[in-house]
Structures are given as C-alpha cells and as structure tokens.
Amino acid sequence: MRNGKGRPILSELSQLPFSQACENNKKPILTELKSVFSSSTQVLEIGSGTGQHCVYFAKHLPRLIWQASDQSDYLAQLNSRIHIEGPENLLAAIELDVTKAWPSAQIATNIDGLFSANTLHIMSESMVVAFFEGLGQYLNLHANVAIYGPFNYQGQFSSDSNAQFDMWLKQNNPQSGIRDIEWITSLASDQGLSLQADTSMPANNRLLHFSRS
Ligand SMILES: C[S@@+](CC[C@H](N)C(=O)[O-])C[C@H]1O[C@@H](n2cnc3c(N)ncnc32)[C@H](O)[C@@H]1O
C-alpha cells in the first residue's frame, strides 16, 4: 500500500467507484493474461475505469510494468485507487482518449502488451476504429493484445442476456453496442495483429488474444 500518512485506507477506498463485475471477472481474466503476456514487459491498459483490474493484475503479474489510462474525467478517482492500493509496478494512470492524440513522452516507448476490458461496446464505431489505429502506431513489433468483453458472431448475439445488454447500451447511447468479432479481427489485422485465441469467459464474455509475432 502506498498510503503512508496514517489515513483510514478502507474508508478512502469505500468512497471510490466500485464495479462488482470487475471483482467477479478478475480471476478468470488473470488466468488468461498469465499466458497472453508471458513474454511481455510493459502493458498499456486502455479504459482502466475504477482501477480494480489494474491493481489486481499488476499485483499478480509483478514482472510487468502496468500503465493504466483513461479519459480525463476518470483520472482523479482512478489514481486515488492506484495511490492507495497499487503495487510499485503499477504506474499512475495517464490521460488517453483514443480519439485524441495519444500521449507519447509520458509513457514508455516499448509497449509490448495491451489490455482493455469492456471498452469496445461503450465506444462508438469511429472510436473503435481510432482505438486500433492508435494501437497500430503504439505497439512494438512483438506485441500481444488482450481484449475482454461481450462480442457477436456475424451479427448474432451469443446469448439472450447479451441481446438485452445491447438494448440497454443503445438506450443510454445509440452509438454504443456489442461489436462483431469479424469486424474487430479485421481492424486488428489492418494493424498487423492476428487473432491467436478467442476464449470463452464467464457471463457470456470473450477474451480475444491478438499478436504481431
Ligand atoms: C464500462 S467501462 C469499463 C472500465 C473497466 N475497464 C472495466 O472493465 O470495468 C468503459 C471504459 O471505456 C472508457 N472509454 C470510453 N470511451 C473512451 C475513449 N474514447 N478513449 C478511451 N477510453 C474510453 C471509459 O472511460 C471507461 O473507463
């Protein structure tokens, strides 16, 4: 823990945004990341959200330098969690909006891992395109990419709950929606990333592993 000021850490943590889904999915995701990032050294996470994932993964993958990031509105609370309970290999989160210029000087120049969970169905289609174009320029030649979330196959939902979730997403934002794996794979391919594995995860989610090797 990084809070050396004797403040009531648990009470501070309880004030921060919390996702029960992150608590439920972090262990199965970690199992996959151990293999996906077995040869990686520096991982950039896009859309770190509450920070529960980056704290947990950095703690359990201490060999990796983990760079959290998110849009500006999320940064203060994300960095509060990182400050309170993040391990040393978890760097303070930086601002990264995929539709804007990606930060360059702030982050390590040799990013060979990318993780993003539950982001592509929140982003609009043009944001998803920007996400992959950014990756293409950012990642090094041997990068491994892990993308977690719900996906469709050829426009078909893989469960009734995903279909309901998609309706809920679109009620909140018509630009959001569960993406087709075929489209995601094609965007990745344009950046030299090929699909290595499409792994079934709990609650009708998938873990997509792409690599440039
Ligand atoms: C549903 S939350 C997921 C958060 C976390 N990864 C998780 O699994 O709980 C969606 C995340 O996508 C991020 N996001 C949405 N649009 C973005 C953009 N244009 N650039 C970067 N991140 C974006 C949000 O800020 C938010 O952190």
The ligand as a Gaussian input file, in Angstrom:
#p B3LYP/6-31G(d) Opt

LIG

0 1
 C      -17.612000       0.071000     -19.000000
 S      -16.176000       0.970000     -18.624000
 C      -15.006000      -0.341000     -18.376000
 C      -13.995000       0.009000     -17.346000
 C      -13.068000      -1.148000     -16.934000
 N      -12.138000      -1.460000     -17.995000
 C      -13.865000      -2.354000     -16.524000
 O      -13.756000      -3.413000     -17.149000
 O      -14.628000      -2.243000     -15.549000
 C      -15.727000       1.665000     -20.180000
 C      -14.411000       2.408000     -20.178000
 O      -14.117000       2.832000     -21.506000
 C      -13.538000       4.107000     -21.428000
 N      -13.675000       4.830000     -22.690000
 C      -14.807000       5.168000     -23.336000
 N      -14.525000       5.918000     -24.413000
 C      -13.175000       6.046000     -24.456000
 C      -12.286000       6.720000     -25.318000
 N      -12.729000       7.447000     -26.358000
 N      -10.953000       6.648000     -25.065000
 C      -10.503000       5.928000     -24.007000
 N      -11.310000       5.274000     -23.144000
 C      -12.637000       5.338000     -23.356000
 C      -14.346000       4.769000     -20.311000
 O      -13.713000       5.941000     -19.863000
 C      -14.416000       3.650000     -19.288000
 O      -13.289000       3.617000     -18.443000

